[in-house]
Amino acid sequence: MSCLGPMPSFPLTDGAFLCDVAILFYDYLLTFSAEVSYIWPQPLSLNTSLFYLNRYISFVGNIATPILLFSDIGYSAEVR
């Protein structure tokens, strides 16, 4: 039985990805007050639902991706 190790790391790609995530989170911080002012008071409709899905699914995905990218979680598998 062998076990696959973590994905090989490519420093330039990893650094570029972290830079992208940092810019995305910075954008979230800059636009959060406008979201609270303009979107939150609106009644729930198709448009606001799509806004929330677009904004927060990508936010959650961009939290999970670096965790999976920079750790062994999800990359080891037992081969028989």
mmCIF file of the N, C-alpha and C atoms, coordinates in Angstrom:
data_MODEL
# 
_entry.id   MODEL 
# 
loop_
_atom_site.group_PDB 
_atom_site.id 
_atom_site.type_symbol 
_atom_site.label_atom_id 
_atom_site.label_alt_id 
_atom_site.label_comp_id 
_atom_site.label_asym_id 
_atom_site.label_entity_id 
_atom_site.label_seq_id 
_atom_site.pdbx_PDB_ins_code 
_atom_site.Cartn_x 
_atom_site.Cartn_y 
_atom_site.Cartn_z 
_atom_site.occupancy 
_atom_site.B_iso_or_equiv 
_atom_site.pdbx_formal_charge 
_atom_site.auth_seq_id 
_atom_site.auth_comp_id 
_atom_site.auth_asym_id 
_atom_site.auth_atom_id 
_atom_site.pdbx_PDB_model_num 
ATOM 1   N N  . MET A 1 1  ? 0.842   -1.188 0.000  1.00 0.00 ? 1  MET A N  1 
ATOM 2   C CA . MET A 1 1  ? 0.000   0.000  0.000  1.00 0.00 ? 1  MET A CA 1 
ATOM 3   C C  . MET A 1 1  ? 0.877   1.238  0.000  1.00 0.00 ? 1  MET A C  1 
ATOM 4   N N  . SER A 1 2  ? 0.517   2.157  -0.845 1.00 0.00 ? 2  SER A N  1 
ATOM 5   C CA . SER A 1 2  ? 1.235   3.418  -0.856 1.00 0.00 ? 2  SER A CA 1 
ATOM 6   C C  . SER A 1 2  ? 0.238   4.563  -0.712 1.00 0.00 ? 2  SER A C  1 
ATOM 7   N N  . CYS A 1 3  ? 0.764   5.692  -0.391 1.00 0.00 ? 3  CYS A N  1 
ATOM 8   C CA . CYS A 1 3  ? -0.082  6.861  -0.175 1.00 0.00 ? 3  CYS A CA 1 
ATOM 9   C C  . CYS A 1 3  ? 0.468   7.998  -1.021 1.00 0.00 ? 3  CYS A C  1 
ATOM 10  N N  . LEU A 1 4  ? -0.389  8.630  -1.771 1.00 0.00 ? 4  LEU A N  1 
ATOM 11  C CA . LEU A 1 4  ? 0.039   9.771  -2.562 1.00 0.00 ? 4  LEU A CA 1 
ATOM 12  C C  . LEU A 1 4  ? 0.319   10.940 -1.639 1.00 0.00 ? 4  LEU A C  1 
ATOM 13  N N  . GLY A 1 5  ? 1.368   11.675 -1.912 1.00 0.00 ? 5  GLY A N  1 
ATOM 14  C CA . GLY A 1 5  ? 1.737   12.818 -1.079 1.00 0.00 ? 5  GLY A CA 1 
ATOM 15  C C  . GLY A 1 5  ? 0.937   14.043 -1.480 1.00 0.00 ? 5  GLY A C  1 
ATOM 16  N N  . PRO A 1 6  ? 1.274   15.171 -0.859 1.00 0.00 ? 6  PRO A N  1 
ATOM 17  C CA . PRO A 1 6  ? 0.580   16.410 -1.205 1.00 0.00 ? 6  PRO A CA 1 
ATOM 18  C C  . PRO A 1 6  ? 0.905   16.827 -2.636 1.00 0.00 ? 6  PRO A C  1 
ATOM 19  N N  . MET A 1 7  ? 0.047   17.656 -3.195 1.00 0.00 ? 7  MET A N  1 
ATOM 20  C CA . MET A 1 7  ? 0.281   18.156 -4.542 1.00 0.00 ? 7  MET A CA 1 
ATOM 21  C C  . MET A 1 7  ? 1.602   18.901 -4.581 1.00 0.00 ? 7  MET A C  1 
ATOM 22  N N  . PRO A 1 8  ? 2.325   18.792 -5.701 1.00 0.00 ? 8  PRO A N  1 
ATOM 23  C CA . PRO A 1 8  ? 3.566   19.561 -5.779 1.00 0.00 ? 8  PRO A CA 1 
ATOM 24  C C  . PRO A 1 8  ? 3.271   21.055 -5.721 1.00 0.00 ? 8  PRO A C  1 
ATOM 25  N N  . SER A 1 9  ? 4.166   21.783 -5.095 1.00 0.00 ? 9  SER A N  1 
ATOM 26  C CA . SER A 1 9  ? 3.961   23.214 -4.922 1.00 0.00 ? 9  SER A CA 1 
ATOM 27  C C  . SER A 1 9  ? 4.733   23.981 -5.990 1.00 0.00 ? 9  SER A C  1 
ATOM 28  N N  . PHE A 1 10 ? 4.107   24.978 -6.547 1.00 0.00 ? 10 PHE A N  1 
ATOM 29  C CA . PHE A 1 10 ? 4.731   25.851 -7.519 1.00 0.00 ? 10 PHE A CA 1 
ATOM 30  C C  . PHE A 1 10 ? 4.682   27.256 -6.934 1.00 0.00 ? 10 PHE A C  1 
ATOM 31  N N  . PRO A 1 11 ? 5.801   27.747 -6.398 1.00 0.00 ? 11 PRO A N  1 
ATOM 32  C CA . PRO A 1 11 ? 5.796   29.007 -5.641 1.00 0.00 ? 11 PRO A CA 1 
ATOM 33  C C  . PRO A 1 11 ? 5.195   30.188 -6.402 1.00 0.00 ? 11 PRO A C  1 
ATOM 34  N N  . LEU A 1 12 ? 5.485   30.332 -7.691 1.00 0.00 ? 12 LEU A N  1 
ATOM 35  C CA . LEU A 1 12 ? 4.954   31.469 -8.443 1.00 0.00 ? 12 LEU A CA 1 
ATOM 36  C C  . LEU A 1 12 ? 3.435   31.377 -8.565 1.00 0.00 ? 12 LEU A C  1 
ATOM 37  N N  . THR A 1 13 ? 2.930   30.192 -8.864 1.00 0.00 ? 13 THR A N  1 
ATOM 38  C CA . THR A 1 13 ? 1.483   29.993 -8.992 1.00 0.00 ? 13 THR A CA 1 
ATOM 39  C C  . THR A 1 13 ? 0.794   30.188 -7.653 1.00 0.00 ? 13 THR A C  1 
ATOM 40  N N  . ASP A 1 14 ? 1.379   29.623 -6.595 1.00 0.00 ? 14 ASP A N  1 
ATOM 41  C CA . ASP A 1 14 ? 0.796   29.765 -5.259 1.00 0.00 ? 14 ASP A CA 1 
ATOM 42  C C  . ASP A 1 14 ? 0.776   31.225 -4.830 1.00 0.00 ? 14 ASP A C  1 
ATOM 43  N N  . GLY A 1 15 ? 1.852   31.943 -5.099 1.00 0.00 ? 15 GLY A N  1 
ATOM 44  C CA . GLY A 1 15 ? 1.916   33.355 -4.741 1.00 0.00 ? 15 GLY A CA 1 
ATOM 45  C C  . GLY A 1 15 ? 0.904   34.187 -5.505 1.00 0.00 ? 15 GLY A C  1 
ATOM 46  N N  . ALA A 1 16 ? 0.751   33.884 -6.790 1.00 0.00 ? 16 ALA A N  1 
ATOM 47  C CA . ALA A 1 16 ? -0.232  34.601 -7.601 1.00 0.00 ? 16 ALA A CA 1 
ATOM 48  C C  . ALA A 1 16 ? -1.642  34.320 -7.100 1.00 0.00 ? 16 ALA A C  1 
ATOM 49  N N  . PHE A 1 17 ? -1.900  33.073 -6.725 1.00 0.00 ? 17 PHE A N  1 
ATOM 50  C CA . PHE A 1 17 ? -3.223  32.728 -6.211 1.00 0.00 ? 17 PHE A CA 1 
ATOM 51  C C  . PHE A 1 17 ? -3.506  33.470 -4.915 1.00 0.00 ? 17 PHE A C  1 
ATOM 52  N N  . LEU A 1 18 ? -2.527  33.498 -4.009 1.00 0.00 ? 18 LEU A N  1 
ATOM 53  C CA . LEU A 1 18 ? -2.724  34.210 -2.739 1.00 0.00 ? 18 LEU A CA 1 
ATOM 54  C C  . LEU A 1 18 ? -2.920  35.702 -2.962 1.00 0.00 ? 18 LEU A C  1 
ATOM 55  N N  . CYS A 1 19 ? -2.240  36.263 -3.940 1.00 0.00 ? 19 CYS A N  1 
ATOM 56  C CA . CYS A 1 19 ? -2.430  37.671 -4.281 1.00 0.00 ? 19 CYS A CA 1 
ATOM 57  C C  . CYS A 1 19 ? -3.855  37.905 -4.775 1.00 0.00 ? 19 CYS A C  1 
ATOM 58  N N  . ASP A 1 20 ? -4.362  37.013 -5.605 1.00 0.00 ? 20 ASP A N  1 
ATOM 59  C CA . ASP A 1 20 ? -5.740  37.126 -6.096 1.00 0.00 ? 20 ASP A CA 1 
ATOM 60  C C  . ASP A 1 20 ? -6.746  37.064 -4.953 1.00 0.00 ? 20 ASP A C  1 
ATOM 61  N N  . VAL A 1 21 ? -6.538  36.140 -4.037 1.00 0.00 ? 21 VAL A N  1 
ATOM 62  C CA . VAL A 1 21 ? -7.450  35.998 -2.897 1.00 0.00 ? 21 VAL A CA 1 
ATOM 63  C C  . VAL A 1 21 ? -7.386  37.237 -2.006 1.00 0.00 ? 21 VAL A C  1 
ATOM 64  N N  . ALA A 1 22 ? -6.182  37.772 -1.802 1.00 0.00 ? 22 ALA A N  1 
ATOM 65  C CA . ALA A 1 22 ? -6.040  38.978 -0.979 1.00 0.00 ? 22 ALA A CA 1 
ATOM 66  C C  . ALA A 1 22 ? -6.779  40.161 -1.608 1.00 0.00 ? 22 ALA A C  1 
ATOM 67  N N  . ILE A 1 23 ? -6.674  40.309 -2.918 1.00 0.00 ? 23 ILE A N  1 
ATOM 68  C CA . ILE A 1 23 ? -7.394  41.390 -3.612 1.00 0.00 ? 23 ILE A CA 1 
ATOM 69  C C  . ILE A 1 23 ? -8.893  41.189 -3.502 1.00 0.00 ? 23 ILE A C  1 
ATOM 70  N N  . LEU A 1 24 ? -9.364  39.949 -3.625 1.00 0.00 ? 24 LEU A N  1 
ATOM 71  C CA . LEU A 1 24 ? -10.791 39.666 -3.502 1.00 0.00 ? 24 LEU A CA 1 
ATOM 72  C C  . LEU A 1 24 ? -11.301 40.028 -2.109 1.00 0.00 ? 24 LEU A C  1 
ATOM 73  N N  . PHE A 1 25 ? -10.586 39.627 -1.063 1.00 0.00 ? 25 PHE A N  1 
ATOM 74  C CA . PHE A 1 25 ? -11.014 39.940 0.299  1.00 0.00 ? 25 PHE A CA 1 
ATOM 75  C C  . PHE A 1 25 ? -10.942 41.437 0.574  1.00 0.00 ? 25 PHE A C  1 
ATOM 76  N N  . TYR A 1 26 ? -9.955  42.105 0.008  1.00 0.00 ? 26 TYR A N  1 
ATOM 77  C CA . TYR A 1 26 ? -9.854  43.562 0.150  1.00 0.00 ? 26 TYR A CA 1 
ATOM 78  C C  . TYR A 1 26 ? -11.072 44.228 -0.501 1.00 0.00 ? 26 TYR A C  1 
ATOM 79  N N  . ASP A 1 27 ? -11.475 43.718 -1.661 1.00 0.00 ? 27 ASP A N  1 
ATOM 80  C CA . ASP A 1 27 ? -12.672 44.240 -2.318 1.00 0.00 ? 27 ASP A CA 1 
ATOM 81  C C  . ASP A 1 27 ? -13.917 44.015 -1.466 1.00 0.00 ? 27 ASP A C  1 
ATOM 82  N N  . TYR A 1 28 ? -14.017 42.842 -0.841 1.00 0.00 ? 28 TYR A N  1 
ATOM 83  C CA . TYR A 1 28 ? -15.146 42.583 0.060  1.00 0.00 ? 28 TYR A CA 1 
ATOM 84  C C  . TYR A 1 28 ? -15.186 43.611 1.187  1.00 0.00 ? 28 TYR A C  1 
ATOM 85  N N  . LEU A 1 29 ? -14.012 43.895 1.764  1.00 0.00 ? 29 LEU A N  1 
ATOM 86  C CA . LEU A 1 29 ? -13.971 44.865 2.852  1.00 0.00 ? 29 LEU A CA 1 
ATOM 87  C C  . LEU A 1 29 ? -14.358 46.263 2.381  1.00 0.00 ? 29 LEU A C  1 
ATOM 88  N N  . LEU A 1 30 ? -13.917 46.655 1.195  1.00 0.00 ? 30 LEU A N  1 
ATOM 89  C CA . LEU A 1 30 ? -14.229 47.986 0.679  1.00 0.00 ? 30 LEU A CA 1 
ATOM 90  C C  . LEU A 1 30 ? -15.706 48.159 0.337  1.00 0.00 ? 30 LEU A C  1 
ATOM 91  N N  . THR A 1 31 ? -16.331 47.096 -0.148 1.00 0.00 ? 31 THR A N  1 
ATOM 92  C CA . THR A 1 31 ? -17.718 47.215 -0.624 1.00 0.00 ? 31 THR A CA 1 
ATOM 93  C C  . THR A 1 31 ? -18.753 46.756 0.397  1.00 0.00 ? 31 THR A C  1 
ATOM 94  N N  . PHE A 1 32 ? -18.316 46.258 1.559  1.00 0.00 ? 32 PHE A N  1 
ATOM 95  C CA . PHE A 1 32 ? -19.272 45.742 2.535  1.00 0.00 ? 32 PHE A CA 1 
ATOM 96  C C  . PHE A 1 32 ? -20.213 46.828 3.050  1.00 0.00 ? 32 PHE A C  1 
ATOM 97  N N  . SER A 1 33 ? -19.704 48.017 3.313  1.00 0.00 ? 33 SER A N  1 
ATOM 98  C CA . SER A 1 33 ? -20.576 49.088 3.830  1.00 0.00 ? 33 SER A CA 1 
ATOM 99  C C  . SER A 1 33 ? -21.619 49.493 2.797  1.00 0.00 ? 33 SER A C  1 
ATOM 100 N N  . ALA A 1 34 ? -21.245 49.517 1.520  1.00 0.00 ? 34 ALA A N  1 
ATOM 101 C CA . ALA A 1 34 ? -22.220 49.828 0.466  1.00 0.00 ? 34 ALA A CA 1 
ATOM 102 C C  . ALA A 1 34 ? -23.265 48.717 0.359  1.00 0.00 ? 34 ALA A C  1 
ATOM 103 N N  . GLU A 1 35 ? -22.826 47.480 0.524  1.00 0.00 ? 35 GLU A N  1 
ATOM 104 C CA . GLU A 1 35 ? -23.768 46.360 0.500  1.00 0.00 ? 35 GLU A CA 1 
ATOM 105 C C  . GLU A 1 35 ? -24.789 46.482 1.627  1.00 0.00 ? 35 GLU A C  1 
ATOM 106 N N  . VAL A 1 36 ? -24.321 46.822 2.818  1.00 0.00 ? 36 VAL A N  1 
ATOM 107 C CA . VAL A 1 36 ? -25.214 46.981 3.967  1.00 0.00 ? 36 VAL A CA 1 
ATOM 108 C C  . VAL A 1 36 ? -26.203 48.119 3.719  1.00 0.00 ? 36 VAL A C  1 
ATOM 109 N N  . SER A 1 37 ? -25.739 49.193 3.127  1.00 0.00 ? 37 SER A N  1 
ATOM 110 C CA . SER A 1 37 ? -26.595 50.360 2.885  1.00 0.00 ? 37 SER A CA 1 
ATOM 111 C C  . SER A 1 37 ? -27.623 50.135 1.781  1.00 0.00 ? 37 SER A C  1 
ATOM 112 N N  . TYR A 1 38 ? -27.216 49.481 0.695  1.00 0.00 ? 38 TYR A N  1 
ATOM 113 C CA . TYR A 1 38 ? -28.074 49.405 -0.487 1.00 0.00 ? 38 TYR A CA 1 
ATOM 114 C C  . TYR A 1 38 ? -28.778 48.066 -0.692 1.00 0.00 ? 38 TYR A C  1 
ATOM 115 N N  . ILE A 1 39 ? -28.132 46.978 -0.326 1.00 0.00 ? 39 ILE A N  1 
ATOM 116 C CA . ILE A 1 39 ? -28.696 45.652 -0.619 1.00 0.00 ? 39 ILE A CA 1 
ATOM 117 C C  . ILE A 1 39 ? -29.488 45.099 0.553  1.00 0.00 ? 39 ILE A C  1 
ATOM 118 N N  . TRP A 1 40 ? -28.963 45.189 1.754  1.00 0.00 ? 40 TRP A N  1 
ATOM 119 C CA . TRP A 1 40 ? -29.627 44.586 2.910  1.00 0.00 ? 40 TRP A CA 1 
ATOM 120 C C  . TRP A 1 40 ? -31.020 45.142 3.177  1.00 0.00 ? 40 TRP A C  1 
ATOM 121 N N  . PRO A 1 41 ? -31.290 46.435 2.977  1.00 0.00 ? 41 PRO A N  1 
ATOM 122 C CA . PRO A 1 41 ? -32.654 46.917 3.242  1.00 0.00 ? 41 PRO A CA 1 
ATOM 123 C C  . PRO A 1 41 ? -33.689 46.438 2.212  1.00 0.00 ? 41 PRO A C  1 
ATOM 124 N N  . GLN A 1 42 ? -33.221 45.950 1.073  1.00 0.00 ? 42 GLN A N  1 
ATOM 125 C CA . GLN A 1 42 ? -34.150 45.512 0.025  1.00 0.00 ? 42 GLN A CA 1 
ATOM 126 C C  . GLN A 1 42 ? -34.850 44.221 0.435  1.00 0.00 ? 42 GLN A C  1 
ATOM 127 N N  . PRO A 1 43 ? -36.102 44.075 0.022  1.00 0.00 ? 43 PRO A N  1 
ATOM 128 C CA . PRO A 1 43 ? -36.777 42.791 0.283  1.00 0.00 ? 43 PRO A CA 1 
ATOM 129 C C  . PRO A 1 43 ? -36.112 41.681 -0.538 1.00 0.00 ? 43 PRO A C  1 
ATOM 130 N N  . LEU A 1 44 ? -36.193 40.477 -0.038 1.00 0.00 ? 44 LEU A N  1 
ATOM 131 C CA . LEU A 1 44 ? -35.595 39.344 -0.735 1.00 0.00 ? 44 LEU A CA 1 
ATOM 132 C C  . LEU A 1 44 ? -36.334 39.113 -2.044 1.00 0.00 ? 44 LEU A C  1 
ATOM 133 N N  . SER A 1 45 ? -35.612 39.173 -3.139 1.00 0.00 ? 45 SER A N  1 
ATOM 134 C CA . SER A 1 45 ? -36.176 38.957 -4.465 1.00 0.00 ? 45 SER A CA 1 
ATOM 135 C C  . SER A 1 45 ? -35.189 38.110 -5.262 1.00 0.00 ? 45 SER A C  1 
ATOM 136 N N  . LEU A 1 46 ? -35.511 37.874 -6.506 1.00 0.00 ? 46 LEU A N  1 
ATOM 137 C CA . LEU A 1 46 ? -34.603 37.105 -7.354 1.00 0.00 ? 46 LEU A CA 1 
ATOM 138 C C  . LEU A 1 46 ? -33.268 37.834 -7.481 1.00 0.00 ? 46 LEU A C  1 
ATOM 139 N N  . ASN A 1 47 ? -33.322 39.137 -7.683 1.00 0.00 ? 47 ASN A N  1 
ATOM 140 C CA . ASN A 1 47 ? -32.086 39.904 -7.843 1.00 0.00 ? 47 ASN A CA 1 
ATOM 141 C C  . ASN A 1 47 ? -31.218 39.879 -6.587 1.00 0.00 ? 47 ASN A C  1 
ATOM 142 N N  . THR A 1 48 ? -31.799 40.111 -5.430 1.00 0.00 ? 48 THR A N  1 
ATOM 143 C CA . THR A 1 48 ? -30.996 40.097 -4.210 1.00 0.00 ? 48 THR A CA 1 
ATOM 144 C C  . THR A 1 48 ? -30.500 38.677 -3.903 1.00 0.00 ? 48 THR A C  1 
ATOM 145 N N  . SER A 1 49 ? -31.301 37.681 -4.199 1.00 0.00 ? 49 SER A N  1 
ATOM 146 C CA . SER A 1 49 ? -30.865 36.296 -3.992 1.00 0.00 ? 49 SER A CA 1 
ATOM 147 C C  . SER A 1 49 ? -29.668 35.968 -4.871 1.00 0.00 ? 49 SER A C  1 
ATOM 148 N N  . LEU A 1 50 ? -29.715 36.377 -6.126 1.00 0.00 ? 50 LEU A N  1 
ATOM 149 C CA . LEU A 1 50 ? -28.583 36.148 -7.024 1.00 0.00 ? 50 LEU A CA 1 
ATOM 150 C C  . LEU A 1 50 ? -27.345 36.918 -6.561 1.00 0.00 ? 50 LEU A C  1 
ATOM 151 N N  . PHE A 1 51 ? -27.555 38.127 -6.051 1.00 0.00 ? 51 PHE A N  1 
ATOM 152 C CA . PHE A 1 51 ? -26.441 38.900 -5.519 1.00 0.00 ? 51 PHE A CA 1 
ATOM 153 C C  . PHE A 1 51 ? -25.782 38.162 -4.361 1.00 0.00 ? 51 PHE A C  1 
ATOM 154 N N  . TYR A 1 52 ? -26.586 37.694 -3.402 1.00 0.00 ? 52 TYR A N  1 
ATOM 155 C CA . TYR A 1 52 ? -26.042 36.987 -2.243 1.00 0.00 ? 52 TYR A CA 1 
ATOM 156 C C  . TYR A 1 52 ? -25.331 35.698 -2.664 1.00 0.00 ? 52 TYR A C  1 
ATOM 157 N N  . LEU A 1 53 ? -25.933 34.947 -3.574 1.00 0.00 ? 53 LEU A N  1 
ATOM 158 C CA . LEU A 1 53 ? -25.296 33.712 -4.050 1.00 0.00 ? 53 LEU A CA 1 
ATOM 159 C C  . LEU A 1 53 ? -23.951 34.017 -4.702 1.00 0.00 ? 53 LEU A C  1 
ATOM 160 N N  . ASN A 1 54 ? -23.929 35.003 -5.575 1.00 0.00 ? 54 ASN A N  1 
ATOM 161 C CA . ASN A 1 54 ? -22.702 35.353 -6.279 1.00 0.00 ? 54 ASN A CA 1 
ATOM 162 C C  . ASN A 1 54 ? -21.625 35.838 -5.313 1.00 0.00 ? 54 ASN A C  1 
ATOM 163 N N  . ARG A 1 55 ? -22.004 36.640 -4.377 1.00 0.00 ? 55 ARG A N  1 
ATOM 164 C CA . ARG A 1 55 ? -21.025 37.240 -3.465 1.00 0.00 ? 55 ARG A CA 1 
ATOM 165 C C  . ARG A 1 55 ? -20.502 36.253 -2.430 1.00 0.00 ? 55 ARG A C  1 
ATOM 166 N N  . TYR A 1 56 ? -21.381 35.477 -1.827 1.00 0.00 ? 56 TYR A N  1 
ATOM 167 C CA . TYR A 1 56 ? -20.956 34.669 -0.691 1.00 0.00 ? 56 TYR A CA 1 
ATOM 168 C C  . TYR A 1 56 ? -20.553 33.251 -1.036 1.00 0.00 ? 56 TYR A C  1 
ATOM 169 N N  . ILE A 1 57 ? -21.012 32.702 -2.140 1.00 0.00 ? 57 ILE A N  1 
ATOM 170 C CA . ILE A 1 57 ? -20.495 31.383 -2.547 1.00 0.00 ? 57 ILE A CA 1 
ATOM 171 C C  . ILE A 1 57 ? -19.042 31.517 -2.968 1.00 0.00 ? 57 ILE A C  1 
ATOM 172 N N  . SER A 1 58 ? -18.721 32.572 -3.708 1.00 0.00 ? 58 SER A N  1 
ATOM 173 C CA . SER A 1 58 ? -17.320 32.768 -4.090 1.00 0.00 ? 58 SER A CA 1 
ATOM 174 C C  . SER A 1 58 ? -16.464 33.083 -2.869 1.00 0.00 ? 58 SER A C  1 
ATOM 175 N N  . PHE A 1 59 ? -17.018 33.801 -1.907 1.00 0.00 ? 59 PHE A N  1 
ATOM 176 C CA . PHE A 1 59 ? -16.285 34.113 -0.674 1.00 0.00 ? 59 PHE A CA 1 
ATOM 177 C C  . PHE A 1 59 ? -15.937 32.833 0.070  1.00 0.00 ? 59 PHE A C  1 
ATOM 178 N N  . VAL A 1 60 ? -16.905 31.953 0.248  1.00 0.00 ? 60 VAL A N  1 
ATOM 179 C CA . VAL A 1 60 ? -16.670 30.683 0.954  1.00 0.00 ? 60 VAL A CA 1 
ATOM 180 C C  . VAL A 1 60 ? -15.702 29.807 0.156  1.00 0.00 ? 60 VAL A C  1 
ATOM 181 N N  . GLY A 1 61 ? -15.869 29.790 -1.165 1.00 0.00 ? 61 GLY A N  1 
ATOM 182 C CA . GLY A 1 61 ? -14.963 29.003 -2.001 1.00 0.00 ? 61 GLY A CA 1 
ATOM 183 C C  . GLY A 1 61 ? -13.536 29.491 -1.926 1.00 0.00 ? 61 GLY A C  1 
ATOM 184 N N  . ASN A 1 62 ? -13.365 30.801 -1.812 1.00 0.00 ? 62 ASN A N  1 
ATOM 185 C CA . ASN A 1 62 ? -12.018 31.353 -1.732 1.00 0.00 ? 62 ASN A CA 1 
ATOM 186 C C  . ASN A 1 62 ? -11.426 31.272 -0.340 1.00 0.00 ? 62 ASN A C  1 
ATOM 187 N N  . ILE A 1 63 ? -12.194 30.854 0.626  1.00 0.00 ? 63 ILE A N  1 
ATOM 188 C CA . ILE A 1 63 ? -11.637 30.509 1.938  1.00 0.00 ? 63 ILE A CA 1 
ATOM 189 C C  . ILE A 1 63 ? -11.197 29.049 1.916  1.00 0.00 ? 63 ILE A C  1 
ATOM 190 N N  . ALA A 1 64 ? -12.018 28.199 1.313  1.00 0.00 ? 64 ALA A N  1 
ATOM 191 C CA . ALA A 1 64 ? -11.728 26.765 1.302  1.00 0.00 ? 64 ALA A CA 1 
ATOM 192 C C  . ALA A 1 64 ? -10.566 26.408 0.379  1.00 0.00 ? 64 ALA A C  1 
ATOM 193 N N  . THR A 1 65 ? -10.440 27.083 -0.743 1.00 0.00 ? 65 THR A N  1 
ATOM 194 C CA . THR A 1 65 ? -9.414  26.727 -1.718 1.00 0.00 ? 65 THR A CA 1 
ATOM 195 C C  . THR A 1 65 ? -7.993  26.840 -1.175 1.00 0.00 ? 65 THR A C  1 
ATOM 196 N N  . PRO A 1 66 ? -7.600  27.940 -0.519 1.00 0.00 ? 66 PRO A N  1 
ATOM 197 C CA . PRO A 1 66 ? -6.223  27.976 0.021  1.00 0.00 ? 66 PRO A CA 1 
ATOM 198 C C  . PRO A 1 66 ? -5.980  26.913 1.091  1.00 0.00 ? 66 PRO A C  1 
ATOM 199 N N  . ILE A 1 67 ? -7.007  26.595 1.860  1.00 0.00 ? 67 ILE A N  1 
ATOM 200 C CA . ILE A 1 67 ? -6.848  25.559 2.882  1.00 0.00 ? 67 ILE A CA 1 
ATOM 201 C C  . ILE A 1 67 ? -6.535  24.228 2.207  1.00 0.00 ? 67 ILE A C  1 
ATOM 202 N N  . LEU A 1 68 ? -7.259  23.917 1.141  1.00 0.00 ? 68 LEU A N  1 
ATOM 203 C CA . LEU A 1 68 ? -7.006  22.673 0.425  1.00 0.00 ? 68 LEU A CA 1 
ATOM 204 C C  . LEU A 1 68 ? -5.704  22.725 -0.363 1.00 0.00 ? 68 LEU A C  1 
ATOM 205 N N  . LEU A 1 69 ? -5.358  23.891 -0.883 1.00 0.00 ? 69 LEU A N  1 
ATOM 206 C CA . LEU A 1 69 ? -4.157  24.027 -1.704 1.00 0.00 ? 69 LEU A CA 1 
ATOM 207 C C  . LEU A 1 69 ? -2.883  23.900 -0.882 1.00 0.00 ? 69 LEU A C  1 
ATOM 208 N N  . PHE A 1 70 ? -2.873  24.483 0.304  1.00 0.00 ? 70 PHE A N  1 
ATOM 209 C CA . PHE A 1 70 ? -1.652  24.541 1.086  1.00 0.00 ? 70 PHE A CA 1 
ATOM 210 C C  . PHE A 1 70 ? -1.602  23.541 2.238  1.00 0.00 ? 70 PHE A C  1 
ATOM 211 N N  . SER A 1 71 ? -2.466  22.557 2.226  1.00 0.00 ? 71 SER A N  1 
ATOM 212 C CA . SER A 1 71 ? -2.417  21.527 3.254  1.00 0.00 ? 71 SER A CA 1 
ATOM 213 C C  . SER A 1 71 ? -2.529  20.160 2.593  1.00 0.00 ? 71 SER A C  1 
ATOM 214 N N  . ASP A 1 72 ? -2.418  19.129 3.389  1.00 0.00 ? 72 ASP A N  1 
ATOM 215 C CA . ASP A 1 72 ? -2.523  17.765 2.868  1.00 0.00 ? 72 ASP A CA 1 
ATOM 216 C C  . ASP A 1 72 ? -3.961  17.292 2.770  1.00 0.00 ? 72 ASP A C  1 
ATOM 217 N N  . ILE A 1 73 ? -4.897  18.089 3.230  1.00 0.00 ? 73 ILE A N  1 
ATOM 218 C CA . ILE A 1 73 ? -6.304  17.682 3.226  1.00 0.00 ? 73 ILE A CA 1 
ATOM 219 C C  . ILE A 1 73 ? -6.763  17.481 1.796  1.00 0.00 ? 73 ILE A C  1 
ATOM 220 N N  . GLY A 1 74 ? -7.318  16.342 1.518  1.00 0.00 ? 74 GLY A N  1 
ATOM 221 C CA . GLY A 1 74 ? -7.908  16.091 0.203  1.00 0.00 ? 74 GLY A CA 1 
ATOM 222 C C  . GLY A 1 74 ? -6.943  15.585 -0.846 1.00 0.00 ? 74 GLY A C  1 
ATOM 223 N N  . TYR A 1 75 ? -5.632  15.574 -0.561 1.00 0.00 ? 75 TYR A N  1 
ATOM 224 C CA . TYR A 1 75 ? -4.692  15.146 -1.585 1.00 0.00 ? 75 TYR A CA 1 
ATOM 225 C C  . TYR A 1 75 ? -4.085  13.787 -1.333 1.00 0.00 ? 75 TYR A C  1 
ATOM 226 N N  . SER A 1 76 ? -4.315  13.222 -0.191 1.00 0.00 ? 76 SER A N  1 
ATOM 227 C CA . SER A 1 76 ? -3.759  11.896 0.061  1.00 0.00 ? 76 SER A CA 1 
ATOM 228 C C  . SER A 1 76 ? -4.847  10.856 -0.184 1.00 0.00 ? 76 SER A C  1 
ATOM 229 N N  . ALA A 1 77 ? -4.440  9.826  -0.839 1.00 0.00 ? 77 ALA A N  1 
ATOM 230 C CA . ALA A 1 77 ? -5.378  8.749  -1.134 1.00 0.00 ? 77 ALA A CA 1 
ATOM 231 C C  . ALA A 1 77 ? -4.629  7.424  -1.021 1.00 0.00 ? 77 ALA A C  1 
ATOM 232 N N  . GLU A 1 78 ? -5.292  6.455  -0.494 1.00 0.00 ? 78 GLU A N  1 
ATOM 233 C CA . GLU A 1 78 ? -4.664  5.156  -0.354 1.00 0.00 ? 78 GLU A CA 1 
ATOM 234 C C  . GLU A 1 78 ? -4.897  4.355  -1.622 1.00 0.00 ? 78 GLU A C  1 
ATOM 235 N N  . VAL A 1 79 ? -3.825  3.802  -2.150 1.00 0.00 ? 79 VAL A N  1 
ATOM 236 C CA . VAL A 1 79 ? -3.888  3.011  -3.381 1.00 0.00 ? 79 VAL A CA 1 
ATOM 237 C C  . VAL A 1 79 ? -3.683  1.565  -3.016 1.00 0.00 ? 79 VAL A C  1 
ATOM 238 N N  . ARG A 1 80 ? -4.543  0.708  -3.510 1.00 0.00 ? 80 ARG A N  1 
ATOM 239 C CA . ARG A 1 80 ? -4.435  -0.717 -3.203 1.00 0.00 ? 80 ARG A CA 1 
ATOM 240 C C  . ARG A 1 80 ? -3.808  -1.460 -4.337 1.00 0.00 ? 80 ARG A C  1 
# 
